[in-house]
């Protein structure tokens, strides 16, 4: 009971290999987590940019519709002035 166990040299070697394997695993897990977080950040940024671009397109489409409506009214007035004699249509 008081004797100290002496391990074979192969046991120390295996223990060292296991520790190296664990350290390498921690490194690669860190790399994978960092890559996933970077990817998620990029996707969120692209989503926000898409929403912003969509809002801009909606505003421009609305403005274009307003311009078209105003031009149609102007053309109607010009048509009335040019093609119709007063009182005769």
Rosetta blueprint (number, residue, H / E / L):
1 X L
2 X L
3 X L
4 X L
5 X L
6 X L
7 X L
8 X L
9 X H
10 X H
11 X H
12 X H
13 X H
14 X H
15 X H
16 X H
17 X H
18 X H
19 X H
20 X H
21 X H
22 X H
23 X H
24 X H
25 X H
26 X H
27 X H
28 X H
29 X H
30 X H
31 X H
32 X H
33 X H
34 X H
35 X H
36 X H
37 X H
38 X H
39 X H
40 X H
41 X H
42 X H
43 X H
44 X H
45 X H
46 X H
47 X H
48 X H
49 X H
50 X H
51 X H
52 X H
53 X H
54 X H
55 X H
56 X H
57 X H
58 X H
59 X H
60 X H
61 X H
62 X H
63 X H
64 X H
65 X H
66 X H
67 X H
68 X H
69 X H
70 X H
71 X H
72 X H
73 X H
74 X H
75 X H
76 X H
77 X H
78 X H
79 X H
80 X H
81 X H
82 X H
83 X H
84 X L
85 X L
86 X L
87 X L
88 X L
89 X L
